[in-house]
Amino acid sequence: MPLAPLHLDTPLVQTAPDYSASGKRLWLKLDALQPSGSFKLRGVGRLCQHAVENGAREIFCASGGNAGIAAAYAGRALGVPVTIVVPETTATDVRQVIAATGAKVLVHGAVFDEANAHAVELAESRKASYVHPFDHPLLWDGHATLIDEVVATGAKFDCVVTSVGGGGLLAGIVEGLKRNGLADVPVIAVETEGAASLNASLKANERITLPAITSIATSLGARQVAQHVFDLPKQHPIESVLVSDADAVAACLKFADAQRILVEPACGAALAVADVHAELFARFDNPLIEVCGGIGVSLEKLRLWKEKFL
């Protein structure tokens, strides 16, 4: 008998038309309310469960933060030890939250790619299971459940807005749309300037590796998207757009005031689109925004970001 999912069926709420410059009522899928603080628990939890069902007694994962705490939460729920390898760019408080959730935290490398390579090596040397934070079909299958849940409510939506880092969430959303007979529903894929590996790759028509992540939205900090994600626009209507760090921070503050929920700038990027690119919504009646959440936020951080950017 398969294990019960570790993630929650999160609330779906709708804004008033005057919430954004788009003038549309926006559906908000509140994955910031997952036990791990972000949507990551959907896919990472699914992947960890699969590993345990197939005999894993130890799990390794590399992460800038959110996948790490999702894996830590999953490991605790499943009763297996988890080690998270984070790059030096992961904030101390985020490392502490991961450790407090029950995982061992190792710091390795200046960027995610180096941390990830180390996690793979460690897993192989210990004959443990390795869980990728964004590039695995089971992960995408887990993330697709957010679309399943929205469809199950009967809510009608005609586009989906999501932030993009490595692209696991985007891949899951496309999978969810396809399996619910909504393959014609376009996805607006949002990145911040300075963390826009998908946008750069689509413009170049090849997978680009960014020299560095210069955005405040470090959770979007994959220097290269997964190959599957790069190929997705050939199979599904996807529109790539950019917002600034200031746009993302402003959206976080606005969302906190309206919904009393804190989210990272990585999530604020998706929320910003209805104001910054309001014209994109002209052809839609009921946009759906995936509020992906993130643990790298606090009242103090929001205050500092506001001082810096606004």
C-alpha positions in Angstrom: 0.0 0.0 0.0 1.6 3.4 -1.0 2.4 5.9 1.7 0.0 8.8 2.2 1.4 12.1 0.7 3.4 14.3 3.0 2.2 17.6 1.6 -1.1 19.4 2.4 -3.9 20.2 0.0 -3.4 24.0 0.4 -6.0 26.7 0.2 -7.1 28.4 -3.0 -8.2 32.0 -2.6 -9.2 34.7 -5.0 -8.3 38.4 -4.8 -10.6 41.4 -5.5 -10.1 43.0 -8.9 -8.4 46.0 -7.4 -5.6 44.0 -5.8 -3.4 44.5 -8.8 -2.9 46.8 -11.8 -4.2 44.0 -14.0 -7.8 44.6 -12.7 -8.4 40.8 -12.7 -9.5 38.6 -9.9 -6.5 36.4 -9.3 -6.6 32.9 -8.0 -3.8 32.3 -5.5 -2.7 28.8 -4.7 -1.2 29.2 -1.2 1.7 26.7 -1.1 3.5 29.0 1.3 1.3 27.2 3.9 2.9 23.7 3.3 4.6 22.3 6.5 8.0 22.9 5.0 7.2 26.5 4.0 7.1 26.0 0.3 5.7 23.9 -2.6 8.9 21.8 -2.5 7.4 19.3 -0.2 5.1 18.1 -3.0 7.9 16.8 -5.2 10.7 16.3 -2.7 8.3 14.4 -0.4 7.2 12.2 -3.3 10.8 11.4 -4.2 11.9 10.7 -0.6 8.9 8.4 -0.2 9.8 6.5 -3.4 13.4 6.1 -2.1 12.2 4.7 1.2 9.7 2.4 -0.4 12.6 1.0 -2.5 14.8 0.4 0.6 16.7 3.7 1.2 18.0 4.0 4.7 19.7 7.4 4.2 19.0 10.3 1.9 21.3 13.1 0.6 20.0 16.3 -1.1 21.7 19.5 -2.3 19.7 22.7 -1.8 19.9 26.4 -1.5 17.3 26.1 1.2 13.7 25.1 0.4 14.3 21.7 -1.1 16.6 21.0 1.9 13.9 21.7 4.5 11.4 19.7 2.5 13.8 16.8 2.4 14.5 17.2 6.2 10.8 17.2 6.9 10.2 14.2 4.7 13.1 12.3 6.3 11.8 13.0 9.8 8.3 11.8 8.8 9.7 8.7 7.1 12.2 7.9 9.9 15.3 8.0 7.8 18.4 10.2 8.3 18.9 13.1 5.8 22.0 15.1 5.0 21.5 18.4 3.1 24.5 19.9 1.3 24.1 23.7 0.9 26.4 26.2 -0.9 28.1 29.0 1.0 25.5 31.4 -0.3 22.8 29.8 1.9 22.1 32.1 4.8 23.0 31.0 8.3 19.4 31.2 9.5 18.2 29.0 6.7 20.9 26.4 7.6 19.7 26.5 11.2 16.0 25.9 10.2 17.1 22.9 8.1 19.1 21.5 11.0 16.2 22.2 13.5 13.9 20.1 11.2 16.2 17.2 11.9 18.7 17.0 9.0 22.5 17.2 9.1 23.7 20.3 7.2 27.0 20.4 5.3 28.3 23.5 3.6 30.2 22.9 0.4 31.0 25.0 -2.6 30.4 28.6 -3.7 27.3 27.7 -5.8 24.6 25.1 -5.9 26.3 23.2 -8.7 29.3 22.5 -6.5 27.1 21.5 -3.5 25.1 19.2 -5.7 28.1 17.4 -7.1 29.3 16.9 -3.5 25.9 15.5 -2.4 25.9 13.0 -5.3 29.5 11.9 -4.4 28.5 11.4 -0.8 25.4 9.5 -1.6 27.3 7.2 -3.9 30.1 6.6 -1.4 27.6 5.7 1.4 25.2 3.7 -1.0 22.5 6.1 0.1 19.7 7.7 -2.0 20.2 11.0 -3.7 17.3 13.4 -4.1 17.6 16.1 -6.8 15.9 19.4 -5.8 14.4 20.0 -9.3 15.4 17.5 -12.0 13.5 14.2 -11.7 10.2 12.9 -13.2 8.8 11.8 -9.8 9.5 15.3 -8.4 7.5 16.8 -11.3 4.8 14.3 -10.7 4.6 15.5 -7.1 4.5 19.2 -8.0 1.7 18.4 -10.5 -0.6 17.7 -7.5 -1.1 21.5 -7.0 -2.9 21.6 -10.4 -4.9 18.5 -9.4 -6.1 20.2 -6.3 -7.1 23.4 -8.1 -9.0 21.4 -10.7 -10.7 19.4 -7.9 -12.2 22.6 -6.4 -13.9 23.4 -9.7 -12.2 26.7 -10.0 -11.8 27.9 -13.6 -8.5 29.4 -14.6 -7.0 30.3 -18.0 -3.3 30.8 -17.3 -0.8 29.8 -14.6 1.9 32.2 -13.3 4.9 30.6 -11.6 8.4 31.5 -10.5 11.2 29.5 -12.1 14.5 28.5 -10.6 15.8 25.2 -11.8 12.4 24.6 -13.3 11.0 21.7 -11.3 7.9 23.6 -10.4 7.3 24.7 -14.0 7.7 21.1 -15.1 5.2 19.9 -12.5 2.7 22.6 -13.5 2.9 21.6 -17.1 2.5 17.9 -16.1 -0.5 18.8 -14.0 -2.2 20.7 -16.8 -1.6 17.9 -19.3 -3.0 15.2 -17.0 -6.1 17.3 -16.3 -6.9 17.9 -20.0 -5.6 21.5 -19.8 -2.7 21.3 -22.2 -3.8 24.5 -24.0 -3.6 26.6 -20.8 -0.5 28.8 -21.0 2.1 29.2 -18.3 3.8 32.5 -17.6 7.3 31.6 -16.3 8.8 34.4 -14.1 12.4 35.0 -13.2 14.2 37.9 -11.5 16.9 39.8 -13.4 20.1 38.2 -12.2 18.7 34.7 -11.9 17.2 34.3 -15.3 18.7 31.1 -16.7 15.5 30.0 -18.5 15.0 33.4 -20.2 18.7 33.6 -21.3 18.5 30.0 -22.6 15.3 30.6 -24.6 16.8 33.7 -26.1 20.0 31.9 -27.1 18.1 28.8 -28.2 20.5 26.7 -26.1 20.9 25.9 -22.4 22.9 28.7 -20.9 24.8 28.5 -17.7 24.8 31.9 -15.9 28.2 33.0 -14.7 26.7 34.0 -11.4 23.4 34.6 -9.6 23.2 38.3 -8.8 19.5 38.5 -7.7 18.3 38.8 -4.2 15.9 35.9 -5.1 18.6 33.2 -4.3 16.0 30.4 -4.3 15.7 31.0 -8.0 19.5 30.6 -8.2 20.0 27.7 -10.5 22.7 28.8 -13.0 21.2 26.3 -15.5 17.7 24.9 -15.9 17.1 21.2 -16.3 17.2 20.0 -20.0 13.5 18.8 -19.7 12.5 22.3 -18.6 14.5 23.9 -21.5 12.6 21.6 -23.9 9.1 22.4 -22.4 8.3 25.5 -24.5 8.4 23.2 -27.6 5.6 21.1 -26.1 3.5 23.6 -24.2 2.6 27.4 -24.4 5.1 29.0 -22.0 5.9 32.7 -21.9 9.1 33.8 -20.2 9.1 37.2 -18.4 11.4 39.1 -16.0 10.9 41.3 -13.0 13.4 43.2 -10.9 14.4 42.5 -7.4 12.6 45.7 -6.3 9.4 44.4 -8.1 9.7 41.1 -6.2 10.2 42.8 -2.8 7.3 45.2 -3.4 5.1 42.2 -4.2 6.1 40.4 -1.0 5.2 43.4 1.1 1.9 43.9 -0.7 1.1 40.2 -0.3 2.0 40.2 3.4 -0.4 43.1 4.0 -3.2 41.5 2.1 -2.9 37.9 3.1 -0.9 38.1 6.3 1.6 35.5 4.9 5.3 36.1 4.4 7.0 34.8 1.2 10.5 35.1 -0.3 11.3 37.4 -3.2 11.6 34.2 -5.3 7.9 33.9 -4.8 7.3 37.6 -5.0 8.5 37.4 -8.6 5.4 35.6 -9.6 3.1 37.8 -7.5 4.7 40.9 -9.1 3.6 40.0 -12.7 0.0 41.2 -12.2 1.4 44.7 -11.5 4.6 44.9 -13.5 3.3 43.1 -16.6 -0.4 43.8 -16.2 -0.8 43.9 -20.0 0.0 40.2 -20.2 -3.3 39.5 -18.3 -5.4 41.4 -20.8 -6.3 38.2 -22.7 -7.1 36.2 -19.6 -10.1 36.2 -17.3 -9.0 34.1 -14.4 -5.2 33.9 -13.9 -3.9 31.4 -11.3 -0.7 32.3 -9.4 1.3 29.6 -7.7 2.3 31.2 -4.3 5.3 29.0 -3.9 6.4 30.4 -0.5 10.0 29.9 0.8 11.7 29.8 4.2 14.3 32.5 3.5 12.1 35.4 4.7 11.3 37.1 8.0 9.9 40.4 9.2 13.4 41.7 9.6 14.5 40.6 6.2 11.4 42.3 4.6 12.3 45.5 6.4 15.9 45.4 5.2 14.8 44.6 1.6 12.3 47.5 1.7 15.1 49.9 2.8 17.4 48.7 0.1 15.1 48.5 -2.9 12.0 50.7 -2.3 
